[in-house]
């Protein structure tokens, strides 16, 4: 528990200040997993339940953008990811 508290109050904010946003997020996620395992599992369950729906939503956003950009002749790459 001491390590979780240190992580949340010291290391995660330090990573944020250094611009290491993915590390900050991972540190916070891991701290939550060990500090509040029930809450973490509930959040994880809800993410898994809505994964397909969120994926479809991303596709709904990407498809019209791709059509417009292709029509305009723009060279592009669009990536979607579930968060």
C-alpha positions in Angstrom: 0.0 0.0 0.0 2.9 2.3 0.7 4.3 1.8 -2.8 0.9 2.5 -4.3 0.6 5.8 -2.4 4.1 6.8 -3.4 3.3 5.9 -7.0 0.2 8.0 -7.1 1.5 11.0 -5.2 5.1 11.1 -6.4 6.0 9.0 -9.5 2.9 9.5 -11.6 2.9 13.3 -11.3 6.7 13.3 -12.0 6.1 11.2 -15.1 3.4 13.7 -16.2 5.7 16.7 -15.7 8.4 15.0 -17.8 5.9 14.4 -20.6 5.8 10.6 -20.1 2.0 10.4 -20.3 1.8 6.7 -21.1 4.0 5.9 -18.2 1.9 8.1 -15.9 -1.3 6.4 -17.0 0.2 2.9 -16.5 1.5 3.8 -13.0 -1.9 5.1 -12.0 -3.6 2.0 -13.5 -1.3 -0.3 -11.6 -1.7 1.6 -8.4 -5.5 1.4 -8.6 -5.2 -2.4 -9.4 -3.4 -3.1 -6.2 -4.9 -0.4 -3.9 -8.5 -0.9 -4.9 -8.8 -4.3 -6.6 -12.6 -4.5 -6.5 -13.0 -1.2 -8.2 -10.3 -2.0 -10.8 -12.0 -5.3 -11.7 -15.4 -3.6 -12.0 -13.9 -1.0 -14.4 -12.1 -3.7 -16.3 -15.3 -5.7 -16.7 -17.2 -2.7 -17.9 -14.5 -1.9 -20.5 -14.7 -5.5 -21.8 -18.5 -5.4 -22.0 -18.5 -2.2 -24.1 -15.4 -3.0 -26.2 -17.3 -4.0 -29.4 -19.6 -1.0 -29.1 -16.7 1.4 -28.7 -14.9 -0.2 -31.7 -18.0 0.4 -33.9 -18.2 4.0 -32.7 -14.6 4.6 -33.7 -15.3 3.1 -37.2 -18.3 5.3 -37.5 -16.0 8.3 -37.0 -13.2 7.1 -39.2 -15.2 6.1 -42.3 -16.6 9.6 -43.1 -13.2 11.2 -42.5 -11.5 8.8 -44.8 -14.0 9.4 -47.6 -13.6 13.2 -47.4 -9.8 13.0 -47.2 -9.6 10.6 -50.1 -11.9 12.8 -52.2 -9.7 15.8 -51.5 -6.6 13.8 -52.4 -4.9 14.1 -49.0 -2.2 11.6 -48.1 -3.1 10.4 -44.6 -3.2 7.7 -42.0 -5.9 7.4 -39.5 -5.6 5.1 -36.5 -8.3 4.4 -33.9 -7.7 2.8 -30.6 -9.9 1.9 -27.7 -9.1 3.6 -24.4 
